[in-house]
Amino acid sequence: MKKSSQWIATLSAFLIPLLVIAGYYVTHKPFDLSFALAFTLIIWRLLLAGWILSLAGGLGAHLLHRLPLHPLAALTVQATAGLGLLALIILLTGALIGTALGWMAVLMIGLSFLLRRSIRVWLLEWKAWREVIQASSPAERWIGVLIGIALSASLWTALAPPVKYDALVYHLTLPQAYLAAGKITHVSWLMMSGYPQNAEMLYLLAMALGGASAAPVLGWGFALLGLAGLLGWLVEAWGSRAAWTACAALFAGSTLVLSSGWGYVDWLGLLFGLGCLISLDIWQKEVRQRRYLMLAGAFSGMAIGTKYPFGMLALVGLVVIGFLFRRSLRQIFRHSLIFSLGVFLFVLPWLAKNYLFTGNPVYPFFFPAADMDEIRIAIYFEDEPYGDWRDVFLLPLRATIWGVEGGPGYGASIGPLLLGFGLLAGLNWHKGNEPQRQILQLTAVFVLATWFFWALGGRYTAYFLQTRMFYPMLPAFAALAGIGFLAASSVQIGSIRLQRVLTAMVIMVLAFTALEVQLDLLRRFTPQAALGLLETEKYLERNTGWYQPAMEAVRSLPEDSHTLLIYEPRAFYCRPVCTPDENLDRWRRDWTRNRDFNAIRQQWQQEGFTHLLVFRSGVQFMKENPDPKHPMASLTALEEFLTTLPVVEDFGEVYQLYLLK
């Protein structure tokens, strides 16, 4: 009887609170189904991004074990190499077998099983974070905290529905198209399918298993790797003060922070640039071992395989080789050949893909092929330089002061610390030890060569003046900033040492950046959208304006409808019932071929188009801001042509939907 009473008491002690709690939450639900689903997706996408990065890290660790680097730098170099290789594996798998969910899952699980030991070794290297943080001063830890706060904002952006321009044009639209097609093939309606696509391949894997927002989350992971790699590389030779300041300089730019959550490709390019820089540093220290020179070339090739303009990294690498062996032409030639071989091996797959799909290895450039004719190619290269002589001789200063995200010219906010402390890197250079002087020399040559090619490219076309085209070289600028901070900190004015003052400056700048990106987050209602508390349509409308209702209208047209977009390249939210104007050249090309409006309309009808969506505000902007790609005669002709078509719907005079008949 005593045992029975004890059993009843025990059961009651468990069941009574459980039943009361359960009954309470039946009528007091803490969250709804949409939040539960959104939160579950957030957890899965974070785990998926970590899985892909771990797989890449294991692949790199399997091939590049025992690197003579700090564990944080080693794991970054390994993961970066693994990401480049994994992208090519996805390209091969998707082209030969397919991109279906099942195949992508088999690829992930199979590679994870084969590399399980290497993945474990790579994950253990992350323990070095604890040692670095323990050895850091309170001020340095504050730098780490502020970088974390800033990056948390871009993580929320990554978790929300994608809204940024280039992501909707092709960075996410290409993977979406490959998944819809069930394989990697030529995408006739998107000329960017001929671009190199290392990042898009990785995004394809993430999107196949985790949906659209999984890709930007993976891209955010690239920034985390960049932080670890830069810190680990510099902390051994220059100490934690220089290393943390270099990271602060890199993440003080709001564009650099925010873009990590956009689903863009630039941070992957920065990783490849960091890998190239570290590999060249190992090479110059490790008795010129050829494998590290080949590795530096491979990272340069991977950068080109991410975006053609990142080929500037290979040119800078060749300049470094030329500088180090400036007394021997034979040595320059021999080492340049080894470096170039590494570059070529990782560019070749993309050239081969284009040749097999279109007959032009550098599609969509230079030679007519597939959907690119002479007219479209000519339009593409009709561009003008931006600025004047000041954008040559004062380039770093102007990019820093006048570079504003979304603004003309440089188009990015890179923060004041890269230049502010980088200019001081030469102070007390003679006091450094040999490894320190080698890093200082390497980064200085990197920066000066970048300045030269950046200025040269900017005088050719405004496109090459954009700061984001030079992301792969930014780690060198950041390293110089860290070294410059350390040099300036040793200066003493009377009884005052500048170290505390300069540290306060760094923390202030980082605090401003963290505040800026967090306020941007709140203005856009991004966390609410990521958590399912704000409908996707309302979030898109808040962040893309009339674009969202226009896309919704296109999707709502009768089933057999197909809409041609004019002066609107973003098709992510209306495929497959729309075709974008991806290079903003559709009207001009067809009008150049045939000046007859009826013939143009009949041609579009024969191609299966039933409606026309025109970005009227874009047309008006180009009329007010003359552009050689969009001559006034062409824009005027378009407006005359539109008067012959019935308007189906007007969207705030920003977009207009027409019926082709």
VENTA-V442651 format. One record per residue. OMEGA is omega in whole degrees, 0 to 359 (* if undefined). Layout:
# VENTA-V442651
omega->OMEGA
omega->OMEGA
This chain:
# VENTA-V442651
omega->179
omega->178
omega->180
omega->179
omega->179
omega->180
omega->180
omega->179
omega->179
omega->180
omega->180
omega->180
omega->179
omega->189
omega->185
omega->176
omega->181
omega->182
omega->179
omega->179
omega->180
omega->179
omega->179
omega->185
omega->171
omega->181
omega->180
omega->183
omega->181
omega->179
omega->180
omega->184
omega->182
omega->177
omega->180
omega->179
omega->181
omega->181
omega->177
omega->178
omega->178
omega->180
omega->182
omega->182
omega->176
omega->178
omega->180
omega->178
omega->177
omega->179
omega->181
omega->179
omega->178
omega->177
omega->177
omega->178
omega->178
omega->178
omega->178
omega->180
omega->178
omega->183
omega->185
omega->179
omega->178
omega->174
omega->180
omega->186
omega->168
omega->183
omega->180
omega->177
omega->181
omega->182
omega->178
omega->178
omega->180
omega->181
omega->180
omega->176
omega->179
omega->178
omega->178
omega->179
omega->180
omega->178
omega->180
omega->176
omega->178
omega->177
omega->182
omega->180
omega->182
omega->181
omega->185
omega->185
omega->179
omega->183
omega->181
omega->181
omega->181
omega->181
omega->180
omega->178
omega->178
omega->179
omega->181
omega->183
omega->181
omega->180
omega->179
omega->178
omega->182
omega->185
omega->189
omega->180
omega->179
omega->178
omega->179
omega->178
omega->181
omega->180
omega->180
omega->180
omega->180
omega->178
omega->180
omega->177
omega->182
omega->181
omega->181
omega->182
omega->179
omega->181
omega->183
omega->177
omega->177
omega->180
omega->179
omega->176
omega->176
omega->175
omega->178
omega->179
omega->181
omega->175
omega->178
omega->178
omega->179
omega->182
omega->177
omega->178
omega->181
omega->175
omega->176
omega->177
omega->180
omega->183
omega->179
omega->176
omega->183
omega->181
omega->187
omega->193
omega->186
omega->176
omega->180
omega->177
omega->183
omega->184
omega->176
omega->180
omega->177
omega->175
omega->177
omega->180
omega->179
omega->178
omega->178
omega->180
omega->182
omega->178
omega->175
omega->183
omega->177
omega->178
omega->190
omega->185
omega->181
omega->183
omega->180
omega->176
omega->175
omega->177
omega->171
omega->194
omega->177
omega->181
omega->181
omega->176
omega->178
omega->177
omega->178
omega->179
omega->180
omega->181
omega->179
omega->185
omega->186
omega->180
omega->189
omega->185
omega->178
omega->181
omega->177
omega->177
omega->175
omega->178
omega->176
omega->177
omega->176
omega->179
omega->178
omega->176
omega->179
omega->177
omega->181
omega->184
omega->180
omega->180
omega->182
omega->181
omega->186
omega->188
omega->181
omega->185
omega->189
omega->179
omega->187
omega->180
omega->179
omega->183
omega->180
omega->178
omega->176
omega->178
omega->177
omega->180
omega->181
omega->185
omega->175
omega->178
omega->184
omega->178
omega->179
omega->179
omega->185
omega->185
omega->178
omega->179
omega->186
omega->188
omega->176
omega->184
omega->191
omega->180
omega->174
omega->175
omega->178
omega->177
omega->179
omega->176
omega->177
omega->178
omega->178
omega->181
omega->180
omega->180
omega->177
omega->178
omega->177
omega->183
omega->182
omega->180
omega->186
omega->175
omega->174
omega->178
omega->188
omega->185
omega->179
omega->175
omega->176
omega->179
omega->177
omega->176
omega->179
omega->178
omega->177
omega->177
omega->177
omega->177
omega->176
omega->177
omega->176
omega->178
omega->183
omega->180
omega->177
omega->173
omega->175
omega->178
omega->179
omega->178
omega->178
omega->177
omega->178
omega->176
omega->178
omega->178
omega->179
omega->180
omega->183
omega->182
omega->185
omega->180
omega->183
omega->178
omega->180
omega->179
omega->177
omega->181
omega->184
omega->182
omega->177
omega->179
omega->179
omega->179
omega->182
omega->177
omega->176
omega->177
omega->186
omega->183
omega->183
omega->171
omega->185
omega->181
omega->181
omega->175
omega->179
omega->178
omega->180
omega->180
omega->181
omega->183
omega->187
omega->184
omega->179
omega->184
omega->180
omega->175
omega->11
omega->188
omega->164
omega->187
omega->177
omega->179
omega->178
omega->185
omega->179
omega->177
omega->183
omega->182
omega->182
omega->179
omega->179
omega->179
omega->183
omega->185
omega->175
omega->182
omega->181
omega->175
omega->178
omega->175
omega->184
omega->184
omega->180
omega->178
omega->171
omega->187
omega->180
omega->188
omega->181
omega->180
omega->182
omega->178
omega->180
omega->186
omega->185
omega->176
omega->182
omega->180
omega->180
omega->181
omega->180
omega->175
omega->188
omega->170
omega->180
omega->175
omega->186
omega->178
omega->185
omega->189
omega->180
omega->180
omega->186
omega->178
omega->180
omega->180
omega->183
omega->186
omega->182
omega->178
omega->176
omega->183
omega->183
omega->181
omega->182
omega->175
omega->186
omega->178
omega->179
omega->179
omega->179
omega->178
omega->179
omega->180
omega->181
omega->183
omega->179
omega->178
omega->178
omega->183
omega->181
omega->178
omega->177
omega->178
omega->182
omega->183
omega->177
omega->179
omega->180
omega->179
omega->180
omega->177
omega->177
omega->181
omega->178
omega->180
omega->183
omega->177
omega->182
omega->184
omega->184
omega->176
omega->184
omega->177
omega->182
omega->181
omega->184
omega->176
omega->177
omega->176
omega->180
omega->179
omega->178
omega->179
omega->178
omega->178
omega->179
omega->177
omega->181
omega->180
omega->181
omega->181
omega->181
omega->180
omega->181
omega->178
omega->185
omega->179
omega->184
omega->173
omega->185
omega->187
omega->182
omega->179
omega->181
omega->177
omega->177
omega->177
omega->181
omega->181
omega->178
omega->181
omega->179
omega->178
omega->177
omega->180
omega->179
omega->178
omega->181
omega->184
omega->177
omega->176
omega->176
omega->179
omega->182
omega->180
omega->184
omega->182
omega->185
omega->179
omega->180
omega->179
omega->181
omega->182
omega->179
omega->180
omega->177
omega->181
omega->182
omega->182
omega->180
omega->178
omega->180
omega->180
omega->180
omega->187
omega->179
omega->177
omega->184
omega->177
omega->183
omega->178
omega->177
omega->178
omega->179
omega->178
omega->178
omega->180
omega->184
omega->179
omega->179
omega->190
omega->184
omega->182
omega->173
omega->188
omega->174
omega->177
omega->178
omega->184
omega->173
omega->185
omega->186
omega->184
omega->187
omega->185
omega->177
omega->175
omega->9
omega->185
omega->177
omega->174
omega->186
omega->171
omega->197
omega->178
omega->180
omega->184
omega->187
omega->182
omega->184
omega->180
omega->183
omega->178
omega->177
omega->180
omega->187
omega->183
omega->182
omega->183
omega->180
omega->180
omega->179
omega->180
omega->179
omega->178
omega->180
omega->177
omega->178
omega->178
omega->175
omega->181
omega->178
omega->183
omega->180
omega->174
omega->185
omega->175
omega->187
omega->179
omega->177
omega->178
omega->180
omega->179
omega->181
omega->176
omega->181
omega->180
omega->186
omega->183
omega->181
omega->179
omega->185
omega->183
omega->183
omega->181
omega->180
omega->181
omega->177
omega->178
omega->178
omega->180
omega->176
omega->179
omega->183
omega->178
omega->180
omega->184
omega->176
omega->179
omega->178
omega->182
omega->177
omega->182
omega->176
omega->184
omega->176
omega->174
omega->173
omega->180
omega->183
omega->174
omega->176
omega->178
omega->*
